Amino acid sequence: MTNEEKERFLKELHSYPDLAKRMTQHGKVRDIIHLKKPASFGPYFVSKLMYKIENTGIVIDRQIFSFFKKFQLAALGVIVGLLILNVMLTEQASLTAIFGLDSTVTPAPVEAVVPFDFFETLNENL
């Protein structure tokens, strides 16, 4: 606007006090907004965010590994203790007996296996 247009506009504006009040309020808001620094997330925000999203699975895997890493030594101790207990309680000192692979138990013959009929058993109990 030229200076003449501004003066004419302001004269007309004084005849409408509500409109003049609103215009001054908008001017104040505009001045406050100009004084504030624009919001910024910093340089390379998008690339940092994408990197974190893409590598979330890796971070979770590392956390799980570090959690269970604390218990590895204890688990190894329990396994060694059970092996020693197994060796002490076995009558034979062979590797198959130590690791529980001894096949001294013979399986039952096929004729001795009784088939199970669910519906027949259900009807008998009713």
Secondary structure, DSSP 8 states (H G I E B T S, - for coil): --HHHHHHHHHHHHT-HHHHHHHHHHHHHHHHHHHS------TTHHHHHHHHHHTHHHHHHHHHHHHHHTTHHHHHHHHHHHHHHHHHH-SS-SHHHHTT----S----GGG-----HHHHHHHH-
